[in-house]
């Protein structure tokens, strides 16, 4: 399972918009790697940002 999969899974489990730092704490992945994974997921349309600095899975 790649970082993107772990990040997306952590977001789904949180059930609310989360910050990269929250995902980092939940997964143990370095915060900079979480941010890179989020950017990749954003390009793929898998996550959206409902408000600044917060992310959640796209519906």
PDBQT receptor file of N, H, CA, C and O in Angstrom, charges set to zero:
ATOM      1  N   UNK A   1       0.849  -1.183   0.000  1.00  0.00    +0.000 N 
ATOM      2  CA  UNK A   1       0.000   0.000   0.000  1.00  0.00    +0.000 C 
ATOM      3  C   UNK A   1       0.896   1.248   0.000  1.00  0.00    +0.000 C 
ATOM      4  O   UNK A   1       1.748   1.411   0.873  1.00  0.00    +0.000 OA
ATOM      5  N   UNK A   2       0.689   2.117  -0.986  1.00  0.00    +0.000 N 
ATOM      6  H   UNK A   2      -0.003   1.985  -1.695  1.00  0.00    +0.000 HD
ATOM      7  CA  UNK A   2       1.492   3.331  -1.080  1.00  0.00    +0.000 C 
ATOM      8  C   UNK A   2       1.018   4.401  -0.120  1.00  0.00    +0.000 C 
ATOM      9  O   UNK A   2      -0.037   4.269   0.501  1.00  0.00    +0.000 OA
ATOM     10  N   UNK A   3       1.800   5.460  -0.002  1.00  0.00    +0.000 N 
ATOM     11  H   UNK A   3       2.656   5.567  -0.507  1.00  0.00    +0.000 HD
ATOM     12  CA  UNK A   3       1.430   6.565   0.882  1.00  0.00    +0.000 C 
ATOM     13  C   UNK A   3       0.069   7.142   0.524  1.00  0.00    +0.000 C 
ATOM     14  O   UNK A   3      -0.717   7.476   1.410  1.00  0.00    +0.000 OA
ATOM     15  N   UNK A   4      -0.221   7.262  -0.794  1.00  0.00    +0.000 N 
ATOM     16  H   UNK A   4       0.417   6.990  -1.515  1.00  0.00    +0.000 HD
ATOM     17  CA  UNK A   4      -1.507   7.840  -1.207  1.00  0.00    +0.000 C 
ATOM     18  C   UNK A   4      -2.670   7.022  -0.663  1.00  0.00    +0.000 C 
ATOM     19  O   UNK A   4      -3.654   7.576  -0.174  1.00  0.00    +0.000 OA
ATOM     20  N   UNK A   5      -2.551   5.703  -0.751  1.00  0.00    +0.000 N 
ATOM     21  H   UNK A   5      -1.752   5.253  -1.149  1.00  0.00    +0.000 HD
ATOM     22  CA  UNK A   5      -3.617   4.823  -0.251  1.00  0.00    +0.000 C 
ATOM     23  C   UNK A   5      -3.799   4.981   1.255  1.00  0.00    +0.000 C 
ATOM     24  O   UNK A   5      -4.923   5.038   1.752  1.00  0.00    +0.000 OA
ATOM     25  N   UNK A   6      -2.682   5.051   1.973  1.00  0.00    +0.000 N 
ATOM     26  H   UNK A   6      -1.768   5.004   1.569  1.00  0.00    +0.000 HD
ATOM     27  CA  UNK A   6      -2.737   5.194   3.435  1.00  0.00    +0.000 C 
ATOM     28  C   UNK A   6      -3.352   6.531   3.825  1.00  0.00    +0.000 C 
ATOM     29  O   UNK A   6      -4.148   6.610   4.761  1.00  0.00    +0.000 OA
ATOM     30  N   UNK A   7      -2.969   7.598   3.086  1.00  0.00    +0.000 N 
ATOM     31  H   UNK A   7      -2.322   7.533   2.326  1.00  0.00    +0.000 HD
ATOM     32  CA  UNK A   7      -3.496   8.935   3.369  1.00  0.00    +0.000 C 
ATOM     33  C   UNK A   7      -5.001   8.962   3.124  1.00  0.00    +0.000 C 
ATOM     34  O   UNK A   7      -5.756   9.478   3.948  1.00  0.00    +0.000 OA
ATOM     35  N   UNK A   8      -5.439   8.411   1.998  1.00  0.00    +0.000 N 
ATOM     36  H   UNK A   8      -4.826   7.992   1.328  1.00  0.00    +0.000 HD
ATOM     37  CA  UNK A   8      -6.859   8.401   1.667  1.00  0.00    +0.000 C 
ATOM     38  C   UNK A   8      -7.646   7.584   2.696  1.00  0.00    +0.000 C 
ATOM     39  O   UNK A   8      -8.735   7.985   3.106  1.00  0.00    +0.000 OA
ATOM     40  N   UNK A   9      -7.096   6.441   3.111  1.00  0.00    +0.000 N 
ATOM     41  H   UNK A   9      -6.211   6.115   2.778  1.00  0.00    +0.000 HD
ATOM     42  CA  UNK A   9      -7.757   5.595   4.108  1.00  0.00    +0.000 C 
ATOM     43  C   UNK A   9      -7.900   6.345   5.445  1.00  0.00    +0.000 C 
ATOM     44  O   UNK A   9      -8.951   6.290   6.083  1.00  0.00    +0.000 OA
ATOM     45  N   UNK A  10      -6.843   7.037   5.855  1.00  0.00    +0.000 N 
ATOM     46  H   UNK A  10      -5.989   7.082   5.336  1.00  0.00    +0.000 HD
ATOM     47  CA  UNK A  10      -6.882   7.795   7.108  1.00  0.00    +0.000 C 
ATOM     48  C   UNK A  10      -7.931   8.903   7.033  1.00  0.00    +0.000 C 
ATOM     49  O   UNK A  10      -8.626   9.170   8.013  1.00  0.00    +0.000 OA
ATOM     50  N   UNK A  11      -8.045   9.546   5.868  1.00  0.00    +0.000 N 
ATOM     51  H   UNK A  11      -7.480   9.329   5.072  1.00  0.00    +0.000 HD
ATOM     52  CA  UNK A  11      -9.052  10.596   5.699  1.00  0.00    +0.000 C 
ATOM     53  C   UNK A  11     -10.461  10.029   5.807  1.00  0.00    +0.000 C 
ATOM     54  O   UNK A  11     -11.330  10.623   6.445  1.00  0.00    +0.000 OA
ATOM     55  N   UNK A  12     -10.681   8.886   5.187  1.00  0.00    +0.000 N 
ATOM     56  H   UNK A  12      -9.976   8.403   4.669  1.00  0.00    +0.000 HD
ATOM     57  CA  UNK A  12     -12.009   8.259   5.238  1.00  0.00    +0.000 C 
ATOM     58  C   UNK A  12     -12.347   7.855   6.667  1.00  0.00    +0.000 C 
ATOM     59  O   UNK A  12     -13.483   8.026   7.111  1.00  0.00    +0.000 OA
ATOM     60  N   UNK A  13     -11.355   7.314   7.396  1.00  0.00    +0.000 N 
ATOM     61  H   UNK A  13     -10.433   7.175   7.036  1.00  0.00    +0.000 HD
ATOM     62  CA  UNK A  13     -11.586   6.881   8.776  1.00  0.00    +0.000 C 
ATOM     63  C   UNK A  13     -11.853   8.065   9.702  1.00  0.00    +0.000 C 
ATOM     64  O   UNK A  13     -12.588   7.931  10.680  1.00  0.00    +0.000 OA
ATOM     65  N   UNK A  14     -11.259   9.229   9.400  1.00  0.00    +0.000 N 
ATOM     66  H   UNK A  14     -10.662   9.338   8.605  1.00  0.00    +0.000 HD
ATOM     67  CA  UNK A  14     -11.454  10.412  10.243  1.00  0.00    +0.000 C 
ATOM     68  C   UNK A  14     -12.905  10.882  10.173  1.00  0.00    +0.000 C 
ATOM     69  O   UNK A  14     -13.460  11.347  11.168  1.00  0.00    +0.000 OA
ATOM     70  N   UNK A  15     -13.515  10.760   9.003  1.00  0.00    +0.000 N 
ATOM     71  H   UNK A  15     -13.064  10.381   8.194  1.00  0.00    +0.000 HD
ATOM     72  CA  UNK A  15     -14.917  11.133   8.861  1.00  0.00    +0.000 C 
ATOM     73  C   UNK A  15     -15.188  12.628   8.868  1.00  0.00    +0.000 C 
ATOM     74  O   UNK A  15     -16.341  13.056   8.923  1.00  0.00    +0.000 OA
ATOM     75  N   UNK A  16     -14.123  13.424   8.812  1.00  0.00    +0.000 N 
ATOM     76  H   UNK A  16     -13.186  13.077   8.766  1.00  0.00    +0.000 HD
ATOM     77  CA  UNK A  16     -14.264  14.878   8.755  1.00  0.00    +0.000 C 
ATOM     78  C   UNK A  16     -13.033  15.432   8.056  1.00  0.00    +0.000 C 
ATOM     79  O   UNK A  16     -12.029  14.732   7.932  1.00  0.00    +0.000 OA
ATOM     80  N   UNK A  17     -13.093  16.686   7.594  1.00  0.00    +0.000 N 
ATOM     81  H   UNK A  17     -13.908  17.256   7.694  1.00  0.00    +0.000 HD
ATOM     82  CA  UNK A  17     -11.905  17.267   6.956  1.00  0.00    +0.000 C 
ATOM     83  C   UNK A  17     -10.719  17.273   7.928  1.00  0.00    +0.000 C 
ATOM     84  O   UNK A  17     -10.878  17.578   9.109  1.00  0.00    +0.000 OA
ATOM     85  N   UNK A  18      -9.547  16.937   7.425  1.00  0.00    +0.000 N 
ATOM     86  H   UNK A  18      -9.417  16.689   6.465  1.00  0.00    +0.000 HD
ATOM     87  CA  UNK A  18      -8.352  16.855   8.271  1.00  0.00    +0.000 C 
ATOM     88  C   UNK A  18      -7.205  17.662   7.668  1.00  0.00    +0.000 C 
ATOM     89  O   UNK A  18      -7.188  17.952   6.472  1.00  0.00    +0.000 OA
ATOM     90  N   UNK A  19      -6.247  18.016   8.525  1.00  0.00    +0.000 N 
ATOM     91  H   UNK A  19      -6.261  17.780   9.497  1.00  0.00    +0.000 HD
ATOM     92  CA  UNK A  19      -5.034  18.706   8.083  1.00  0.00    +0.000 C 
ATOM     93  C   UNK A  19      -3.963  17.659   7.807  1.00  0.00    +0.000 C 
ATOM     94  O   UNK A  19      -4.023  16.550   8.339  1.00  0.00    +0.000 OA
ATOM     95  N   UNK A  20      -2.979  18.011   6.973  1.00  0.00    +0.000 N 
ATOM     96  H   UNK A  20      -2.931  18.911   6.541  1.00  0.00    +0.000 HD
ATOM     97  CA  UNK A  20      -1.886  17.056   6.710  1.00  0.00    +0.000 C 
ATOM     98  C   UNK A  20      -1.219  16.555   7.995  1.00  0.00    +0.000 C 
ATOM     99  O   UNK A  20      -0.822  15.393   8.080  1.00  0.00    +0.000 OA
ATOM    100  N   UNK A  21      -1.098  17.438   8.996  1.00  0.00    +0.000 N 
ATOM    101  H   UNK A  21      -1.420  18.382   8.927  1.00  0.00    +0.000 HD
ATOM    102  CA  UNK A  21      -0.481  17.036  10.274  1.00  0.00    +0.000 C 
ATOM    103  C   UNK A  21      -1.289  15.963  10.989  1.00  0.00    +0.000 C 
ATOM    104  O   UNK A  21      -0.725  15.071  11.623  1.00  0.00    +0.000 OA
ATOM    105  N   UNK A  22      -2.627  16.054  10.883  1.00  0.00    +0.000 N 
ATOM    106  H   UNK A  22      -3.085  16.778  10.368  1.00  0.00    +0.000 HD
ATOM    107  CA  UNK A  22      -3.489  15.034  11.500  1.00  0.00    +0.000 C 
ATOM    108  C   UNK A  22      -3.268  13.682  10.834  1.00  0.00    +0.000 C 
ATOM    109  O   UNK A  22      -3.190  12.648  11.498  1.00  0.00    +0.000 OA
ATOM    110  N   UNK A  23      -3.168  13.712   9.498  1.00  0.00    +0.000 N 
ATOM    111  H   UNK A  23      -3.231  14.552   8.959  1.00  0.00    +0.000 HD
ATOM    112  CA  UNK A  23      -2.953  12.474   8.741  1.00  0.00    +0.000 C 
ATOM    113  C   UNK A  23      -1.580  11.901   9.079  1.00  0.00    +0.000 C 
ATOM    114  O   UNK A  23      -1.426  10.689   9.225  1.00  0.00    +0.000 OA
ATOM    115  N   UNK A  24      -0.595  12.769   9.200  1.00  0.00    +0.000 N 
ATOM    116  H   UNK A  24      -0.721  13.754   9.082  1.00  0.00    +0.000 HD
ATOM    117  CA  UNK A  24       0.759  12.341   9.549  1.00  0.00    +0.000 C 
ATOM    118  C   UNK A  24       0.772  11.634  10.901  1.00  0.00    +0.000 C 
ATOM    119  O   UNK A  24       1.394  10.583  11.054  1.00  0.00    +0.000 OA
ATOM    120  N   UNK A  25       0.083  12.214  11.878  1.00  0.00    +0.000 N 
ATOM    121  H   UNK A  25      -0.423  13.068  11.755  1.00  0.00    +0.000 HD
ATOM    122  CA  UNK A  25       0.012  11.610  13.216  1.00  0.00    +0.000 C 
ATOM    123  C   UNK A  25      -0.693  10.257  13.177  1.00  0.00    +0.000 C 
ATOM    124  O   UNK A  25      -0.275   9.311  13.844  1.00  0.00    +0.000 OA
ATOM    125  N   UNK A  26      -1.764  10.174  12.392  1.00  0.00    +0.000 N 
ATOM    126  H   UNK A  26      -2.104  10.943  11.850  1.00  0.00    +0.000 HD
ATOM    127  CA  UNK A  26      -2.556   8.942  12.345  1.00  0.00    +0.000 C 
ATOM    128  C   UNK A  26      -1.843   7.809  11.609  1.00  0.00    +0.000 C 
ATOM    129  O   UNK A  26      -2.037   6.637  11.932  1.00  0.00    +0.000 OA
ATOM    130  N   UNK A  27      -1.017   8.161  10.619  1.00  0.00    +0.000 N 
ATOM    131  H   UNK A  27      -0.860   9.113  10.357  1.00  0.00    +0.000 HD
ATOM    132  CA  UNK A  27      -0.409   7.122   9.781  1.00  0.00    +0.000 C 
ATOM    133  C   UNK A  27       1.056   6.868  10.087  1.00  0.00    +0.000 C 
ATOM    134  O   UNK A  27       1.590   5.813   9.744  1.00  0.00    +0.000 OA
ATOM    135  N   UNK A  28       1.716   7.836  10.736  1.00  0.00    +0.000 N 
ATOM    136  H   UNK A  28       1.282   8.692  11.014  1.00  0.00    +0.000 HD
ATOM    137  CA  UNK A  28       3.149   7.700  10.981  1.00  0.00    +0.000 C 
ATOM    138  C   UNK A  28       3.981   8.084   9.765  1.00  0.00    +0.000 C 
ATOM    139  O   UNK A  28       5.202   7.924   9.780  1.00  0.00    +0.000 OA
ATOM    140  N   UNK A  29       3.342   8.589   8.714  1.00  0.00    +0.000 N 
ATOM    141  H   UNK A  29       2.350   8.719   8.702  1.00  0.00    +0.000 HD
ATOM    142  CA  UNK A  29       4.052   9.037   7.523  1.00  0.00    +0.000 C 
ATOM    143  C   UNK A  29       4.526  10.466   7.770  1.00  0.00    +0.000 C 
ATOM    144  O   UNK A  29       3.798  11.273   8.347  1.00  0.00    +0.000 OA
ATOM    145  N   UNK A  30       5.736  10.776   7.337  1.00  0.00    +0.000 N 
ATOM    146  H   UNK A  30       6.328  10.120   6.868  1.00  0.00    +0.000 HD
ATOM    147  CA  UNK A  30       6.281  12.124   7.506  1.00  0.00    +0.000 C 
ATOM    148  C   UNK A  30       5.357  13.165   6.882  1.00  0.00    +0.000 C 
ATOM    149  O   UNK A  30       4.776  12.929   5.823  1.00  0.00    +0.000 OA
ATOM    150  N   UNK A  31       5.221  14.316   7.539  1.00  0.00    +0.000 N 
ATOM    151  H   UNK A  31       5.693  14.507   8.400  1.00  0.00    +0.000 HD
ATOM    152  CA  UNK A  31       4.278  15.345   7.095  1.00  0.00    +0.000 C 
ATOM    153  C   UNK A  31       4.538  15.796   5.659  1.00  0.00    +0.000 C 
ATOM    154  O   UNK A  31       3.593  16.038   4.909  1.00  0.00    +0.000 OA
ATOM    155  N   UNK A  32       5.813  15.911   5.267  1.00  0.00    +0.000 N 
ATOM    156  H   UNK A  32       6.581  15.714   5.877  1.00  0.00    +0.000 HD
ATOM    157  CA  UNK A  32       6.109  16.350   3.897  1.00  0.00    +0.000 C 
ATOM    158  C   UNK A  32       5.654  15.297   2.886  1.00  0.00    +0.000 C 
ATOM    159  O   UNK A  32       5.191  15.641   1.798  1.00  0.00    +0.000 OA
ATOM    160  N   UNK A  33       5.785  14.019   3.241  1.00  0.00    +0.000 N 
ATOM    161  H   UNK A  33       6.161  13.740   4.125  1.00  0.00    +0.000 HD
ATOM    162  CA  UNK A  33       5.325  12.944   2.358  1.00  0.00    +0.000 C 
ATOM    163  C   UNK A  33       3.794  12.924   2.285  1.00  0.00    +0.000 C 
ATOM    164  O   UNK A  33       3.227  12.615   1.237  1.00  0.00    +0.000 OA
ATOM    165  N   UNK A  34       3.125  13.253   3.396  1.00  0.00    +0.000 N 
ATOM    166  H   UNK A  34       3.586  13.504   4.247  1.00  0.00    +0.000 HD
ATOM    167  CA  UNK A  34       1.660  13.349   3.402  1.00  0.00    +0.000 C 
ATOM    168  C   UNK A  34       1.225  14.462   2.445  1.00  0.00    +0.000 C 
ATOM    169  O   UNK A  34       0.292  14.285   1.662  1.00  0.00    +0.000 OA
ATOM    170  N   UNK A  35       1.903  15.598   2.514  1.00  0.00    +0.000 N 
ATOM    171  H   UNK A  35       2.660  15.741   3.151  1.00  0.00    +0.000 HD
ATOM    172  CA  UNK A  35       1.563  16.720   1.634  1.00  0.00    +0.000 C 
ATOM    173  C   UNK A  35       1.742  16.351   0.170  1.00  0.00    +0.000 C 
ATOM    174  O   UNK A  35       0.913  16.712  -0.666  1.00  0.00    +0.000 OA
ATOM    175  N   UNK A  36       2.830  15.628  -0.153  1.00  0.00    +0.000 N 
ATOM    176  H   UNK A  36       3.503  15.336   0.526  1.00  0.00    +0.000 HD
ATOM    177  CA  UNK A  36       3.057  15.180  -1.535  1.00  0.00    +0.000 C 
ATOM    178  C   UNK A  36       1.950  14.225  -1.969  1.00  0.00    +0.000 C 
ATOM    179  O   UNK A  36       1.449  14.321  -3.089  1.00  0.00    +0.000 OA
ATOM    180  N   UNK A  37       1.571  13.312  -1.090  1.00  0.00    +0.000 N 
ATOM    181  H   UNK A  37       1.978  13.234  -0.180  1.00  0.00    +0.000 HD
ATOM    182  CA  UNK A  37       0.510  12.347  -1.404  1.00  0.00    +0.000 C 
ATOM    183  C   UNK A  37      -0.811  13.075  -1.637  1.00  0.00    +0.000 C 
ATOM    184  O   UNK A  37      -1.559  12.727  -2.551  1.00  0.00    +0.000 OA
ATOM    185  N   UNK A  38      -1.102  14.086  -0.812  1.00  0.00    +0.000 N 
ATOM    186  H   UNK A  38      -0.495  14.369  -0.069  1.00  0.00    +0.000 HD
ATOM    187  CA  UNK A  38      -2.341  14.859  -0.969  1.00  0.00    +0.000 C 
ATOM    188  C   UNK A  38      -2.353  15.569  -2.320  1.00  0.00    +0.000 C 
ATOM    189  O   UNK A  38      -3.377  15.587  -3.003  1.00  0.00    +0.000 OA
ATOM    190  N   UNK A  39      -1.225  16.150  -2.707  1.00  0.00    +0.000 N 
ATOM    191  H   UNK A  39      -0.393  16.136  -2.153  1.00  0.00    +0.000 HD
ATOM    192  CA  UNK A  39      -1.170  16.847  -4.000  1.00  0.00    +0.000 C 
ATOM    193  C   UNK A  39      -1.415  15.878  -5.150  1.00  0.00    +0.000 C 
ATOM    194  O   UNK A  39      -2.099  16.213  -6.117  1.00  0.00    +0.000 OA
ATOM    195  N   UNK A  40      -0.853  14.669  -5.042  1.00  0.00    +0.000 N 
ATOM    196  H   UNK A  40      -0.297  14.396  -4.257  1.00  0.00    +0.000 HD
ATOM    197  CA  UNK A  40      -1.068  13.657  -6.085  1.00  0.00    +0.000 C 
ATOM    198  C   UNK A  40      -2.546  13.235  -6.115  1.00  0.00    +0.000 C 
ATOM    199  O   UNK A  40      -3.143  13.123  -7.186  1.00  0.00    +0.000 OA
ATOM    200  N   UNK A  41      -3.123  13.004  -4.934  1.00  0.00    +0.000 N 
ATOM    201  H   UNK A  41      -2.638  13.095  -4.065  1.00  0.00    +0.000 HD
ATOM    202  CA  UNK A  41      -4.543  12.622  -4.850  1.00  0.00    +0.000 C 
ATOM    203  C   UNK A  41      -5.435  13.736  -5.384  1.00  0.00    +0.000 C 
ATOM    204  O   UNK A  41      -6.462  13.468  -6.008  1.00  0.00    +0.000 OA
ATOM    205  N   UNK A  42      -5.042  14.996  -5.139  1.00  0.00    +0.000 N 
ATOM    206  H   UNK A  42      -4.207  15.213  -4.633  1.00  0.00    +0.000 HD
ATOM    207  CA  UNK A  42      -5.816  16.145  -5.630  1.00  0.00    +0.000 C 
ATOM    208  C   UNK A  42      -5.833  16.151  -7.159  1.00  0.00    +0.000 C 
ATOM    209  O   UNK A  42      -6.879  16.367  -7.770  1.00  0.00    +0.000 OA
ATOM    210  N   UNK A  43      -4.670  15.911  -7.774  1.00  0.00    +0.000 N 
ATOM    211  H   UNK A  43      -3.820  15.735  -7.278  1.00  0.00    +0.000 HD
ATOM    212  CA  UNK A  43      -4.577  15.880  -9.238  1.00  0.00    +0.000 C 
ATOM    213  C   UNK A  43      -5.449  14.775  -9.816  1.00  0.00    +0.000 C 
ATOM    214  O   UNK A  43      -6.005  14.916 -10.905  1.00  0.00    +0.000 OA
ATOM    215  N   UNK A  44      -5.564  13.676  -9.078  1.00  0.00    +0.000 N 
ATOM    216  H   UNK A  44      -5.112  13.561  -8.193  1.00  0.00    +0.000 HD
ATOM    217  CA  UNK A  44      -6.372  12.537  -9.535  1.00  0.00    +0.000 C 
ATOM    218  C   UNK A  44      -7.859  12.729  -9.214  1.00  0.00    +0.000 C 
ATOM    219  O   UNK A  44      -8.692  11.910  -9.601  1.00  0.00    +0.000 OA
ATOM    220  N   UNK A  45      -8.182  13.808  -8.509  1.00  0.00    +0.000 N 
ATOM    221  H   UNK A  45      -7.505  14.473  -8.194  1.00  0.00    +0.000 HD
ATOM    222  CA  UNK A  45      -9.571  14.088  -8.168  1.00  0.00    +0.000 C 
ATOM    223  C   UNK A  45     -10.117  13.246  -7.030  1.00  0.00    +0.000 C 
ATOM    224  O   UNK A  45     -11.331  13.115  -6.879  1.00  0.00    +0.000 OA
ATOM    225  N   UNK A  46      -9.220  12.670  -6.221  1.00  0.00    +0.000 N 
ATOM    226  H   UNK A  46      -8.233  12.776  -6.344  1.00  0.00    +0.000 HD
ATOM    227  CA  UNK A  46      -9.657  11.786  -5.124  1.00  0.00    +0.000 C 
ATOM    228  C   UNK A  46      -9.877  12.511  -3.806  1.00  0.00    +0.000 C 
ATOM    229  O   UNK A  46     -10.558  11.998  -2.918  1.00  0.00    +0.000 OA
ATOM    230  N   UNK A  47      -9.295  13.718  -3.675  1.00  0.00    +0.000 N 
ATOM    231  H   UNK A  47      -8.741  14.134  -4.397  1.00  0.00    +0.000 HD
ATOM    232  CA  UNK A  47      -9.519  14.512  -2.461  1.00  0.00    +0.000 C 
ATOM    233  C   UNK A  47      -9.882  15.944  -2.841  1.00  0.00    +0.000 C 
ATOM    234  O   UNK A  47      -9.520  16.434  -3.910  1.00  0.00    +0.000 OA
ATOM    235  N   UNK A  48     -10.599  16.594  -1.946  1.00  0.00    +0.000 N 
ATOM    236  H   UNK A  48     -10.893  16.196  -1.077  1.00  0.00    +0.000 HD
ATOM    237  CA  UNK A  48     -10.973  17.995  -2.141  1.00  0.00    +0.000 C 
ATOM    238  C   UNK A  48     -10.691  18.761  -0.853  1.00  0.00    +0.000 C 
ATOM    239  O   UNK A  48     -10.590  18.180   0.228  1.00  0.00    +0.000 OA
ATOM    240  N   UNK A  49     -10.567  20.072  -0.995  1.00  0.00    +0.000 N 
ATOM    241  H   UNK A  49     -10.649  20.544  -1.873  1.00  0.00    +0.000 HD
ATOM    242  CA  UNK A  49     -10.320  20.926   0.161  1.00  0.00    +0.000 C 
ATOM    243  C   UNK A  49     -11.553  21.774   0.423  1.00  0.00    +0.000 C 
ATOM    244  O   UNK A  49     -11.803  22.738  -0.301  1.00  0.00    +0.000 OA
ATOM    245  N   UNK A  50     -12.344  21.426   1.467  1.00  0.00    +0.000 N 
ATOM    246  H   UNK A  50     -12.141  20.643   2.056  1.00  0.00    +0.000 HD
ATOM    247  CA  UNK A  50     -13.544  22.191   1.772  1.00  0.00    +0.000 C 
ATOM    248  C   UNK A  50     -13.228  23.572   2.347  1.00  0.00    +0.000 C 
ATOM    249  O   UNK A  50     -14.026  24.501   2.216  1.00  0.00    +0.000 OA
ATOM    250  N   UNK A  51     -12.057  23.704   2.986  1.00  0.00    +0.000 N 
ATOM    251  H   UNK A  51     -11.409  22.949   3.092  1.00  0.00    +0.000 HD
ATOM    252  CA  UNK A  51     -11.595  24.998   3.486  1.00  0.00    +0.000 C 
ATOM    253  C   UNK A  51     -10.075  24.966   3.544  1.00  0.00    +0.000 C 
ATOM    254  O   UNK A  51      -9.460  23.900   3.516  1.00  0.00    +0.000 OA
ATOM    255  N   UNK A  52      -9.494  26.122   3.622  1.00  0.00    +0.000 N 
ATOM    256  H   UNK A  52      -9.994  26.988   3.645  1.00  0.00    +0.000 HD
ATOM    257  CA  UNK A  52      -8.037  26.245   3.562  1.00  0.00    +0.000 C 
ATOM    258  C   UNK A  52      -7.327  25.313   4.557  1.00  0.00    +0.000 C 
ATOM    259  O   UNK A  52      -7.658  25.257   5.741  1.00  0.00    +0.000 OA
ATOM    260  N   UNK A  53      -6.334  24.585   4.019  1.00  0.00    +0.000 N 
ATOM    261  H   UNK A  53      -6.064  24.631   3.057  1.00  0.00    +0.000 HD
ATOM    262  CA  UNK A  53      -5.478  23.679   4.816  1.00  0.00    +0.000 C 
ATOM    263  C   UNK A  53      -6.181  22.411   5.312  1.00  0.00    +0.000 C 
ATOM    264  O   UNK A  53      -5.574  21.626   6.039  1.00  0.00    +0.000 OA
ATOM    265  N   UNK A  54      -7.434  22.195   4.939  1.00  0.00    +0.000 N 
ATOM    266  H   UNK A  54      -7.928  22.833   4.348  1.00  0.00    +0.000 HD
ATOM    267  CA  UNK A  54      -8.130  20.980   5.327  1.00  0.00    +0.000 C 
ATOM    268  C   UNK A  54      -8.469  20.181   4.073  1.00  0.00    +0.000 C 
ATOM    269  O   UNK A  54      -8.758  20.746   3.018  1.00  0.00    +0.000 OA
ATOM    270  N   UNK A  55      -8.428  18.865   4.208  1.00  0.00    +0.000 N 
ATOM    271  H   UNK A  55      -8.193  18.407   5.065  1.00  0.00    +0.000 HD
ATOM    272  CA  UNK A  55      -8.678  17.964   3.078  1.00  0.00    +0.000 C 
ATOM    273  C   UNK A  55      -9.631  16.865   3.472  1.00  0.00    +0.000 C 
ATOM    274  O   UNK A  55      -9.686  16.468   4.636  1.00  0.00    +0.000 OA
ATOM    275  N   UNK A  56     -10.394  16.363   2.493  1.00  0.00    +0.000 N 
ATOM    276  H   UNK A  56     -10.350  16.686   1.548  1.00  0.00    +0.000 HD
ATOM    277  CA  UNK A  56     -11.283  15.236   2.723  1.00  0.00    +0.000 C 
ATOM    278  C   UNK A  56     -11.429  14.467   1.419  1.00  0.00    +0.000 C 
ATOM    279  O   UNK A  56     -11.173  15.013   0.346  1.00  0.00    +0.000 OA
ATOM    280  N   UNK A  57     -11.844  13.192   1.501  1.00  0.00    +0.000 N 
ATOM    281  H   UNK A  57     -12.052  12.748   2.373  1.00  0.00    +0.000 HD
ATOM    282  CA  UNK A  57     -12.045  12.419   0.270  1.00  0.00    +0.000 C 
ATOM    283  C   UNK A  57     -13.125  13.048  -0.597  1.00  0.00    +0.000 C 
ATOM    284  O   UNK A  57     -14.128  13.549  -0.090  1.00  0.00    +0.000 OA
ATOM    285  N   UNK A  58     -12.912  13.017  -1.902  1.00  0.00    +0.000 N 
ATOM    286  H   UNK A  58     -12.097  12.610  -2.314  1.00  0.00    +0.000 HD
ATOM    287  CA  UNK A  58     -13.946  13.489  -2.825  1.00  0.00    +0.000 C 
ATOM    288  C   UNK A  58     -15.090  12.485  -2.804  1.00  0.00    +0.000 C 
ATOM    289  O   UNK A  58     -14.854  11.284  -2.675  1.00  0.00    +0.000 OA
ATOM    290  N   UNK A  59     -16.309  12.954  -2.927  1.00  0.00    +0.000 N 
ATOM    291  H   UNK A  59     -16.501  13.930  -3.032  1.00  0.00    +0.000 HD
ATOM    292  CA  UNK A  59     -17.474  12.046  -2.884  1.00  0.00    +0.000 C 
ATOM    293  C   UNK A  59     -17.603  11.265  -4.171  1.00  0.00    +0.000 C 
ATOM    294  O   UNK A  59     -18.520  10.457  -4.314  1.00  0.00    +0.000 OA
TER     295      UNK A  59
